[in-house]
Amino acid sequence: MKIVVVTVYNSHNSGSYLQAYALMRTLEEMGHEVVFMRRNIRGSSHDKRQVAKNFLRSLSRGKCRRAYGQLRQWMIYEKAIKAMRIVDKSTEFYENADCVVLGSDTIWNFNDSYFRRNASVYLGSAFWGKRVVTYAVSAANTPTDVFVKIVGNHGGLENLSAMLVRDEHTRGLVAAVGKEARVVVDPTLLADKSAFAEMTRKVSVGGRFILLYYFGAMTEELIAEVRRYASVYGLKTVSMPARRKWCDHSAESSPKNMVSYFAAASCVITNTFHGTALSMVYEKPFAVRDEGKMKVTELLSAFGESRRLFSESSAIHKILQQENDVVKSGRLSRFRDESRLLLEKALNGDIS
């Protein structure tokens, strides 16, 4: 089957890239030929005009390190997408495609102006005449009234043959417009970690380490607890993607670095969805800062890992001592197998 995937394959976010890569690999393993629909980059993190503007602004302010870091990020993801085949609607592949797959990631996050502007693409109404299904799409924390309005402005979800979503909140939003969806796992959980083997490399930071895959600022209290935990257990501290001067090492943000450092880490602290997902894939003890992200709390709940959430920083000591048995218990393989079956049925037109 010829499949066109519509997702954010070139966002400057390693988790977003890896979900696209993992979906591609999974579909290829199922025997399909896979390409990605070229994404409108205007207003996205990969918009080269904005990257150039930010580069020049940082240089003018004497922030050379930041300037070249911004440029390097663009170059990293531009190189990474070489692993993917990108097409336009004008191509023969699109004309002959059997199915368009929307997803995954938060492409229905209509709190975000980028997805609102491109809603016809990410809701599938731009692909009339094609069979369109979704896989593991998420609306993040989009409120019901916003979702219903945006969907209504783009002809509803009438062009979607089957809807597989990533979380219960998104399933509820679909129900609010009179449709039915089923919940499946994110592609980074759908694919075995062997799917990332070709981009995984050996890393060395001078010993065992705790990985902080953490977006945004960390509180002074959390920093103190991380340092205390690392000292007690003889661990180095590694930060990614943010550069943190107090850490022993800061790793550059890239898809290769993400899988490599997760594979090598002794334990993980994160506040992101894909940081949570990869912690489970690589069987690492992990703790997740509770910031009210439904996509994160629902993922943990689905796998019986809500105990990993923390609000009080002192809780990380107890949480990180708990074994991660998602793989050993068979929970991951069960969810993975169920999701693969639903994906196959959706592609074949066996579910609606």
N, C-alpha and C positions, 0 to 999 in steps of 0.2 A: 504494500500500500504506500502511496505517495502522501506524505503528511507535511503540512506547513504549520509550524509552531509560532504562536504570537505571544511574546513575553518580553521582559526587560533583560535581555541577554547581555547588554553592555552598560548597565548601571555601574557606577564606581562603588560597588558594594560586593564583596566577595561572596556573600551568601546568595545574593541575587544571581550572580554569574553561575554559581555552582548548582542552583536549582535548575537553571536552563540546561546546563551541561549534563546533569544527571538525567533529566527528562529525555534529552537527545539520546544518551547512551542506552537508556531503558527501552525506548522505542526501536532503536537499532537492534538491540538484542532480541526483540520480538519479531524481527525480520522486516521492518519497515524502512523506507528511505525517507530521511528527515532533513528539512531545511527550516530556516527561520525567516519570517516576514521582516523585511527591513523596517526598523523602528524610526519613528520621527524623533530625532534627538534634540530638536529645539526646546529649550527649557529644561532639558534633562542634565544629569551630572556629566554626560559624555558630549555635551554641546561644545564643540571646539571653539566657537566664537566666545562663549562665556568663559571657557578655560583660558583662552588667550587674554581676555579682558582681566581676569583675576590674576594671571601671571604678570601682566604689565603693571597692575595696581600694586601688587606685592613688591615688585622690583622698585617702583617709584618711592615706596615707603622704606626701602632699604632692607626688606625682609627677603633676602635672597634664598635662604633655605626653604621658606614656605613657597616661594615662586617656583623654584625648580621641583619641589615636591608635588605641586599641583600639575605641572607639565608631565612629570614622570608618571603620575597616576593615569593620566590620559593615555600615555604611551603603553603602560602595562595592559590596560583593558583593550586597547586597539590591537595589541599583539595577541591577547588571549582569544579574541573572537576569530582569529585565523583558524581555530579548530572547528569553526561552525560555517556552514554554507548559508549565505544570506541571499534572499531573492526579493524581487518586486512583483507587483501584480501583473506587470507586463511580460513576465517571463513564461516560457513554455512549461516550466515545472508547475507554476501556479495554475495555469490553464488546465493542466492535466491532473492536478492534485485530487486525491480521493477524499481528503478530510482536512479541515483546519482545526487545530487544537489551541484553545485559548488557555494560557496559564503555563506555569503557576505563578506564585508570588502575589503581592498585593495589587494586582492590576485593576481591582474594583474598589480601590481606596479613593473614593470620591471626595474625601476631605482634602486630597492633594490636587492642586490646580492642574498639574500635568495630566493626570488621568481624567479629570473633568474635560479638558480640552480635546482629548483623544478618545472620548468615551465610545464613539461609534466603532472604533477599531477594537477596543478591549471588551465591548459588549457583543461584538460579532455582527452588528448591523451593517458593517462595511463589506461583508462577505456574502451578500445575497447571491443565491445560485450555487453556493457551496454547502456541503454538510459540515456543520460546525458543532463541536463539543467543547466542554471545558474540562480541565484537569487541575485540581487542587488550587483553584482561584480563591483569593481571600479579599474581603472588603476591609480588613484591619478593623479599626474602631468606627467606621462610617455609621452614622445614625440611620435609623429606618427611614425617616422622612426625606433625608438627603438622597439615599439610595433609590427610593421609590420615584422621586422627582426626576433624577438623572435617567433612570431606566425608561420612565414614561416619555421623556423628551427624545428618546432614541428608538421608539417603536417597540418597547418592551423587550422581552427575551424570546421573541417568536422565532428567531433564526437559529436558536440553539436546539440541537437534536437531543442532547443529553448534558446534564450538569453534574459534575463532580467537583466538590468544593473542599477547602482545607480545614474548615472549622465550623462549629455549630452556629456561631454568630452569623456567618455568611449564609449558611443553610436557612436560618431564620429570615434573613433579608429576602432570599429567593421566595420563600413561602409567603412573604408579605405582598409580593406581586403575583400571587396565585400560581406559582410553579413549584416543582419538587426537585430537590437536589439530594445527593448522597455525599457523605464525608469520606475523604480518602487522605492518605498521608502525603506530605510534601515530597517532591522527587528526591531530595537529599536523603530521605528515609526509604524511598522506594528502591533506590539503587544500593547495592551492596558496596561497602567501602572499597572493594577491589576496583570499582568503577573510577575511583580517584587515584589508583595506584600509579598511573603513568605521570601524574603531576606531583606526586609526593616525593620529597627529597629528604635527606638526612639533615637535621639541624643540630647545632651544638651551642649551648649557652653556658657551658662550664659546669653542668650538673643537672640534677632533676629540677623541674620547675613547675610553678603554678602559672597557668595561662589566664590573663585577664582579657577576654574578648568582650570589651565593654565600650559602648558608645556614650559619649558625653562625659560630664565631670563626675568624679567619684567624691563622695563626702570625706571629710577629714576622719570621721569615725571609721568608715569602711577601709580607708587607706591604713589606718592604725591596726585594724584587725587583720588585714591581709599581711602586713609586715610581721605581726605577732605570729600568725599561723605559719608563715614561711620560715621564721626563725626557729620555732618549736620543732618543725619537721625537716629542717635543713634543705629548704627549697629556694631556688632562685625565683625572681619575679619577672615575668615577661608580659609586656603590654602590646595589644594589637586591637584596632588599628591606630589608636591614639598614641602619640609620643608622650610618655610620662617620665619626667626626669628622676623621680624617686625609685623607678623600677631598675632592676639590674640590666634589662635589655628591652628595647622597643623594636618590634618587628614591623616592617613595611607591609601595608595592606595590599594583598594580591591573592588571587585564588590559590596559587601554588603554596604560598606561605600559610594560608588558612588551613588547608588540609595537612600540611607538613607539621605545623605546630600543634594542631589538635592530636595528630597521630602520636607525637612525642611527649605531650604534656603528662604530668603526674595527676593533675586535677585542674578544674576550670571554674572560673567565676565569670558569669556573663549576664547581660540584660537584653539579649537579642533572641529572636526566633531561631535563626540558623545556628547561632552559638549553642542553643539548647539542643537542636536537632543533631548537630555533629558531635556533641558530648555523648549523646546516646549511641550514635553510630560507632564511635571509637571507644565506647565502654569506659568512659572516664568518670570518676566521682566529680560531681559538679553542683554548684549552687547558683540560683537565678534570682537576681534582684527583682522584687515585685514592684513593677511600675504601672500596673493596671492595664497592661497590653493583653487584650483578650486572646489574640493569636498565640501568645506564649502560655498563658494560664490554661487555655483549653488543650494545648498540646501536652502539657504536663499532666493534666487531669486524665486525658485519654489513655496515657501510658501508665497511670497509677503512680506518678512521680511528683504530685503536688507538694510532697514533703521537701522538695528541692527549693521552693520559694522562700525568700527571706525578706523581711522588712528591717529587722534589727540586725545590725552588722555582726554582733557577737554570735549570732546563730550559725555563721559559716563554719565554725570549728566543728560543731556536731554534724552538720550536713555533709561536709567533705569527708567525714569518716564513714559515711554510709556507702556500701557497695552499690555500684550501678549494675543491676542485673537485668536490664531491659533486653539485652541480647540473650543472656544465659537462660532466662525464664521462658524464652520463646515468644514474648509479647511483640517484639519488633518483627519477627518473621511472620507472625500471624497477621498483623496489620498490613505488612508488606504484601503478602500473598492475596489478601482480600482486595487490596487496592489495585494490584496488577490485574486481577480478574475483572474488576469493574472497568478498568481502563480498556481492557481488550473487548469487553462487551460494548462499551460506548463506541469504540472505533468501528466495530462490526454492525452497529445499529441494533444491538440486542436489548438495549435499555433506553428508556425515554425519560 
